[in-house]
Every structure is written in C-alpha cells, then in structure tokens.
C-alpha cells in the first residue's frame, strides 16, 4: 500500500543571547525546519503549523 511518510528535521540557526546551541529562557531564536515526504505516495492539501508549547510564545509569520 502506497502512503506518504513525513520526516521533520530542525536546525537552530540563530540565537539572540548565548550562542550555545540551546534555546534559553527569554531568547529569540531562528529555526530551520524541513518537512520531507519519504514515503511512496504524494500528499495533497498538506498544511503544517508550528504551535507554541507551554512556556513558549512569539512564533512569527511563516517564512519562505
């Protein structure tokens, strides 16, 4: 059976306070997120939304 299988990879590419590879409290960061279909079928009408978890805020508009 053919189906899409999605893989998400992320990389921390920018930090406003300490460039230590961690997202620290009060820090503004830039994440590079790549969503890849590694399955054997295509996707249609796929929408991915990054939502803040507890203690996170300020997710900006989508970047391309």
N, CA, C and O atoms as a GROMACS GRO file, in nm:
protein
  256
    1UNK      N    1   0.084  -0.118   0.000
    1UNK     CA    2   0.000   0.000   0.000
    1UNK      C    3   0.089   0.125   0.000
    1UNK      O    4   0.173   0.141   0.088
    2UNK      N    5   0.070   0.211  -0.097
    2UNK     CA    6   0.145   0.335  -0.105
    2UNK      C    7   0.088   0.437  -0.008
    2UNK      O    8  -0.034   0.452   0.003
    3UNK      N    9   0.176   0.507   0.062
    3UNK     CA   10   0.130   0.612   0.152
    3UNK      C   11   0.242   0.712   0.174
    3UNK      O   12   0.360   0.678   0.164
    4UNK      N   13   0.205   0.836   0.205
    4UNK     CA   14   0.308   0.934   0.240
    4UNK      C   15   0.360   0.909   0.381
    4UNK      O   16   0.284   0.871   0.470
    5UNK      N   17   0.488   0.928   0.399
    5UNK     CA   18   0.551   0.921   0.532
    5UNK      C   19   0.632   1.049   0.546
    5UNK      O   20   0.721   1.076   0.466
    6UNK      N   21   0.601   1.128   0.648
    6UNK     CA   22   0.664   1.257   0.664
    6UNK      C   23   0.777   1.252   0.766
    6UNK      O   24   0.766   1.187   0.871
    7UNK      N   25   0.885   1.320   0.735
    7UNK     CA   26   1.001   1.330   0.822
    7UNK      C   27   1.029   1.477   0.848
    7UNK      O   28   1.035   1.556   0.754
    8UNK      N   29   1.046   1.515   0.974
    8UNK     CA   30   1.074   1.654   1.011
    8UNK      C   31   1.214   1.664   1.069
    8UNK      O   32   1.249   1.590   1.161
    9UNK      N   33   1.293   1.754   1.014
    9UNK     CA   34   1.425   1.784   1.070
    9UNK      C   35   1.429   1.932   1.104
    9UNK      O   36   1.371   2.014   1.033
   10UNK      N   37   1.497   1.966   1.212
   10UNK     CA   38   1.510   2.105   1.252
   10UNK      C   39   1.656   2.137   1.283
   10UNK      O   40   1.733   2.050   1.322
   11UNK      N   41   1.690   2.262   1.264
   11UNK     CA   42   1.824   2.310   1.299
   11UNK      C   43   1.810   2.448   1.360
   11UNK      O   44   1.739   2.533   1.307
   12UNK      N   45   1.878   2.471   1.469
   12UNK     CA   46   1.882   2.602   1.534
   12UNK      C   47   1.986   2.685   1.459
   12UNK      O   48   2.105   2.655   1.464
   13UNK      N   49   1.940   2.790   1.388
   13UNK     CA   50   2.030   2.865   1.300
   13UNK      C   51   2.061   3.006   1.349
   13UNK      O   52   2.146   3.074   1.291
   14UNK      N   53   1.994   3.052   1.455
   14UNK     CA   54   2.022   3.186   1.506
   14UNK      C   55   1.977   3.201   1.650
   14UNK      O   56   1.870   3.154   1.687
   15UNK      N   57   2.059   3.266   1.732
   15UNK     CA   58   2.028   3.287   1.873
   15UNK      C   59   2.057   3.432   1.910
   15UNK      O   60   2.155   3.490   1.864
   16UNK      N   61   1.970   3.492   1.994
   16UNK     CA   62   1.986   3.633   2.028
   16UNK      C   63   2.070   3.657   2.153
   16UNK      O   64   2.117   3.769   2.174
   17UNK      N   65   2.090   3.556   2.235
   17UNK     CA   66   2.163   3.578   2.361
   17UNK      C   67   2.294   3.499   2.359
   17UNK      O   68   2.397   3.551   2.317
   18UNK      N   69   2.290   3.377   2.402
   18UNK     CA   70   2.411   3.294   2.409
   18UNK      C   71   2.412   3.194   2.295
   18UNK      O   72   2.320   3.112   2.282
   19UNK      N   73   2.514   3.199   2.213
   19UNK     CA   74   2.525   3.105   2.102
   19UNK      C   75   2.580   2.972   2.154
   19UNK      O   76   2.696   2.937   2.130
   20UNK      N   77   2.493   2.900   2.227
   20UNK     CA   78   2.536   2.774   2.289
   20UNK      C   79   2.463   2.652   2.235
   20UNK      O   80   2.478   2.542   2.288
   21UNK      N   81   2.383   2.671   2.128
   21UNK     CA   82   2.311   2.558   2.068
   21UNK      C   83   2.187   2.518   2.144
   21UNK      O   84   2.126   2.416   2.113
   22UNK      N   85   2.147   2.598   2.246
   22UNK     CA   86   2.028   2.570   2.326
   22UNK      C   87   1.932   2.688   2.316
   22UNK      O   88   1.975   2.802   2.298
   23UNK      N   89   1.802   2.661   2.329
   23UNK     CA   90   1.703   2.768   2.335
   23UNK      C   91   1.687   2.806   2.482
   23UNK      O   92   1.623   2.735   2.560
   24UNK      N   93   1.746   2.920   2.519
   24UNK     CA   94   1.746   2.965   2.658
   24UNK      C   95   1.625   3.052   2.688
   24UNK      O   96   1.569   3.113   2.597
   25UNK      N   97   1.584   3.061   2.817
   25UNK     CA   98   1.471   3.147   2.855
   25UNK      C   99   1.494   3.292   2.810
   25UNK      O  100   1.602   3.347   2.828
   26UNK      N  101   1.391   3.352   2.751
   26UNK     CA  102   1.398   3.490   2.706
   26UNK      C  103   1.470   3.512   2.575
   26UNK      O  104   1.479   3.626   2.528
   27UNK      N  105   1.520   3.408   2.515
   27UNK     CA  106   1.598   3.420   2.392
   27UNK      C  107   1.507   3.413   2.270
   27UNK      O  108   1.408   3.340   2.268
   28UNK      N  109   1.542   3.490   2.169
   28UNK     CA  110   1.477   3.482   2.038
   28UNK      C  111   1.566   3.397   1.950
   28UNK      O  112   1.686   3.421   1.939
   29UNK      N  113   1.506   3.296   1.886
   29UNK     CA  114   1.585   3.204   1.804
   29UNK      C  115   1.524   3.191   1.664
   29UNK      O  116   1.408   3.224   1.641
   30UNK      N  117   1.606   3.144   1.574
   30UNK     CA  118   1.561   3.110   1.439
   30UNK      C  119   1.582   2.961   1.418
   30UNK      O  120   1.691   2.909   1.439
   31UNK      N  121   1.475   2.894   1.376
   31UNK     CA  122   1.482   2.750   1.347
   31UNK      C  123   1.462   2.728   1.198
   31UNK      O  124   1.377   2.792   1.136
   32UNK      N  125   1.538   2.638   1.142
   32UNK     CA  126   1.521   2.595   1.004
   32UNK      C  127   1.453   2.459   1.011
   32UNK      O  128   1.512   2.362   1.059
   33UNK      N  129   1.328   2.452   0.964
   33UNK     CA  130   1.250   2.327   0.969
   33UNK      C  131   1.231   2.275   0.828
   33UNK      O  132   1.190   2.350   0.738
   34UNK      N  133   1.260   2.148   0.807
   34UNK     CA  134   1.242   2.085   0.676
   34UNK      C  135   1.149   1.966   0.692
   34UNK      O  136   1.176   1.873   0.768
   35UNK      N  137   1.039   1.968   0.619
   35UNK     CA  138   0.942   1.860   0.619
   35UNK      C  139   0.955   1.787   0.485
   35UNK      O  140   0.935   1.846   0.379
   36UNK      N  141   0.990   1.659   0.491
   36UNK     CA  142   1.017   1.580   0.370
   36UNK      C  143   0.925   1.459   0.365
   36UNK      O  144   0.905   1.390   0.465
   37UNK      N  145   0.869   1.434   0.248
   37UNK     CA  146   0.789   1.315   0.227
   37UNK      C  147   0.884   1.204   0.182
   37UNK      O  148   0.935   1.207   0.070
   38UNK      N  149   0.908   1.106   0.270
   38UNK     CA  150   0.997   0.995   0.239
   38UNK      C  151   0.918   0.869   0.203
   38UNK      O  152   0.975   0.760   0.190
   39UNK      N  153   0.788   0.885   0.188
   39UNK     CA  154   0.702   0.772   0.157
   39UNK      C  155   0.694   0.744   0.008
   39UNK      O  156   0.769   0.802  -0.071
   40UNK      N  157   0.603   0.656  -0.028
   40UNK     CA  158   0.590   0.612  -0.167
   40UNK      C  159   0.470   0.673  -0.238
   40UNK      O  160   0.438   0.632  -0.349
   41UNK      N  161   0.402   0.770  -0.175
   41UNK     CA  162   0.288   0.838  -0.238
   41UNK      C  163   0.296   0.986  -0.206
   41UNK      O  164   0.350   1.026  -0.103
   42UNK      N  165   0.242   1.065  -0.295
   42UNK     CA  166   0.242   1.209  -0.275
   42UNK      C  167   0.138   1.252  -0.174
   42UNK      O  168   0.053   1.173  -0.131
   43UNK      N  169   0.146   1.378  -0.136
   43UNK     CA  170   0.047   1.435  -0.045
   43UNK      C  171  -0.034   1.541  -0.119
   43UNK      O  172   0.013   1.598  -0.217
   44UNK      N  173  -0.154   1.566  -0.072
   44UNK     CA  174  -0.236   1.674  -0.128
   44UNK      C  175  -0.291   1.756  -0.012
   44UNK      O  176  -0.328   1.701   0.092
   45UNK      N  177  -0.297   1.886  -0.032
   45UNK     CA  178  -0.354   1.977   0.068
   45UNK      C  179  -0.286   1.966   0.204
   45UNK      O  180  -0.352   1.976   0.307
   46UNK      N  181  -0.154   1.945   0.206
   46UNK     CA  182  -0.079   1.932   0.330
   46UNK      C  183  -0.056   2.070   0.390
   46UNK      O  184  -0.007   2.160   0.322
   47UNK      N  185  -0.090   2.086   0.516
   47UNK     CA  186  -0.065   2.208   0.590
   47UNK      C  187   0.004   2.172   0.720
   47UNK      O  188  -0.044   2.086   0.794
   48UNK      N  189   0.117   2.236   0.748
   48UNK     CA  190   0.190   2.214   0.873
   48UNK      C  191   0.189   2.344   0.952
   48UNK      O  192   0.213   2.452   0.896
   49UNK      N  193   0.162   2.334   1.081
   49UNK     CA  194   0.155   2.453   1.166
   49UNK      C  195   0.244   2.433   1.288
   49UNK      O  196   0.231   2.334   1.360
   50UNK      N  197   0.334   2.528   1.311
   50UNK     CA  198   0.418   2.527   1.430
   50UNK      C  199   0.343   2.602   1.539
   50UNK      O  200   0.313   2.721   1.524
   51UNK      N  201   0.314   2.534   1.648
   51UNK     CA  202   0.238   2.594   1.757
   51UNK      C  203   0.323   2.596   1.884
   51UNK      O  204   0.397   2.502   1.911
   52UNK      N  205   0.312   2.705   1.961
   52UNK     CA  206   0.392   2.712   2.085
   52UNK      C  207   0.343   2.614   2.189
   52UNK      O  208   0.223   2.593   2.204
   53UNK      N  209   0.436   2.554   2.261
   53UNK     CA  210   0.404   2.467   2.374
   53UNK      C  211   0.405   2.553   2.501
   53UNK      O  212   0.428   2.673   2.495
   54UNK      N  213   0.379   2.491   2.612
   54UNK     CA  214   0.378   2.562   2.739
   54UNK      C  215   0.510   2.637   2.758
   54UNK      O  216   0.618   2.580   2.746
   55UNK      N  217   0.499   2.765   2.789
   55UNK     CA  218   0.617   2.846   2.815
   55UNK      C  219   0.680   2.908   2.692
   55UNK      O  220   0.776   2.983   2.704
   56UNK      N  221   0.628   2.880   2.574
   56UNK     CA  222   0.681   2.938   2.451
   56UNK      C  223   0.583   3.039   2.396
   56UNK      O  224   0.462   3.024   2.412
   57UNK      N  225   0.634   3.141   2.331
   57UNK     CA  226   0.546   3.241   2.272
   57UNK      C  227   0.617   3.308   2.156
   57UNK      O  228   0.737   3.288   2.134
   58UNK      N  229   0.542   3.389   2.083
   58UNK     CA  230   0.601   3.473   1.982
   58UNK      C  231   0.644   3.406   1.854
   58UNK      O  232   0.742   3.449   1.793
   59UNK      N  233   0.574   3.302   1.811
   59UNK     CA  234   0.606   3.242   1.682
   59UNK      C  235   0.564   3.341   1.574
   59UNK      O  236   0.449   3.384   1.571
   60UNK      N  237   0.657   3.376   1.487
   60UNK     CA  238   0.630   3.476   1.383
   60UNK      C  239   0.556   3.414   1.264
   60UNK      O  240   0.531   3.294   1.259
   61UNK      N  241   0.521   3.499   1.172
   61UNK     CA  242   0.452   3.456   1.050
   61UNK      C  243   0.544   3.360   0.971
   61UNK      O  244   0.665   3.362   0.989
   62UNK      N  245   0.484   3.279   0.885
   62UNK     CA  246   0.565   3.186   0.805
   62UNK      C  247   0.673   3.257   0.725
   62UNK      O  248   0.650   3.367   0.674
   63UNK      N  249   0.787   3.195   0.715
   63UNK     CA  250   0.900   3.246   0.637
   63UNK      C  251   0.923   3.149   0.522
   63UNK      O  252   0.908   3.028   0.539
   64UNK      N  253   0.959   3.200   0.406
   64UNK     CA  254   0.988   3.113   0.294
   64UNK      C  255   1.130   3.130   0.246
   64UNK      O  256   1.172   3.064   0.152
   0.00000   0.00000   0.00000
